[in-house]
C-alpha cells in the first residue's frame, strides 16, 4: 500500500511533555489543519480549510496556554479533521466527511477502503496510540489523572444559522462528576457567562472516540471543553481563556478531590 504521508509532511502528533505532578492531562483532537501533500489540499482553498470545518479555531492556543499554566502534558493532532476526524470512531459517518457544513470536500468523495485505511493508520492511530501510551505511563507511576479535552465551536453553522449563545459548553456521557465541579467553578469565576450543559454537543458514545475510549473507558474523571470560537480566534482571547480555565480547572480539581476523597 502506498504511504499517505511523505517525507515533507509533519508528524501527526504534537506533544508537550511535563514531569510535574499535575493531575491534568490535556488533549486537542482538532488542533491543526495540515493536509498531506499527496491529497492536494483535498481540493479546497485555504480559506475553507481555515474554517471550523477544518480546525477547532483557537483550541490549540488555549490548550498550550493551559499546559503552561497547569504544568500539564498536552497531546494534539496536527492534521485537519477533514482528512480524518480523530474524535470519531473509524467508520463513523462523520469520520471522513464528503460534505462539511455546506462545503463539498472533493478529496473525500468516493474513497475506497484502501484510502480510508491509510488515513486511519497514518494519522489517527499514531495520535491515539500516543495518548494511550502516556496514560498507561501515568497509571503505572500511580499518578492521578484528570483528562481535559479542549475543543471549540463555531458561533453559527451555515447549515443551521441560529446563533449558539453559549460562551463555553461542557460535554459528558455517564461520568459527569468532574464536569459538574467545572461548571460550578465557572459560575463562581464569572456569573455572566452563558454555560452549556451538553451544549452545543453531548458525548456520543456510539460515534465519538476520545472521551468514550480514554475517559469513560478508563473511568477517568474528565472534562470536554467547547469554547466559542469568536472568543478565542486571536492570541489575546486564547490567553484570556487559558488563564480563566487554568483557575477554573484548579478549583474544580480541589473541590472534586475533597468529595471523592473525604478526610
C-alpha positions, 0 to 999 in steps of 0.5 A: 500500500502506498504511504499517505504521508511523505517525507515533507509532511509533519508528524501527526502528533504534537506533544508537550511533555511535563514531569510535574505532578499535575493531575491534568492531562490535556488533549486537542483532537482538532488542533491543526489543519495540515493536509498531506501533500499527496491529497492536494489540499483535498481540493479546497482553498485555504480559506475553507480549510481555515474554517471550523470545518477544518480546525477547532479555531483557537483550541490549540492556543488555549490548550498550550496556554493551559499546559503552561499554566497547569504544568500539564502534558498536552497531546494534539493532532496536527492534521485537519479533521477533514482528512480524518476526524480523530474524535470519531470512531473509524467508520463513523459517518462523520469520520471522513466527511464528503460534505462539511457544513455546506462545503463539498470536500472533493478529496473525500468523495468516493474513497475506497477502503484502501484510502480510508485505511491509510488515513486511519493508520497514518494519522489517527492511530499514531495520535491515539496510540500516543495518548494511550501510551502516556496514560498507561505511563501515568497509571503505572507511576500511580499518578492521578489523572484528570483528562481535559479535552479542549475543543471549540465551536463555531458561533453559527453553522451555515447549515443551521444559522441560529446563533449558539449563545453559549460562551463555553459548553461542557460535554459528558456521557455517564461520568459527569462528576468532574464536569459538574465541579467545572461548571460550578467553578465557572459560575463562581469565576464569572456569573455572566457567562452563558454555560452549556450543559451538553451544549452545543454537543453531548458525548456520543458514545456510539460515534465519538472516540476520545472521551468514550475510549480514554475517559469513560473507558478508563473511568477517568474523571474528565472534562470536554471543553467547547469554547466559542470560537469568536472568543478565542480566534486571536492570541489575546482571547486564547490567553484570556481563556487559558488563564480563566480555565487554568483557575477554573480547572484548579478549583474544580480539581480541589473541590472534586478531590475533597468529595471523592476523597473525604478526610 
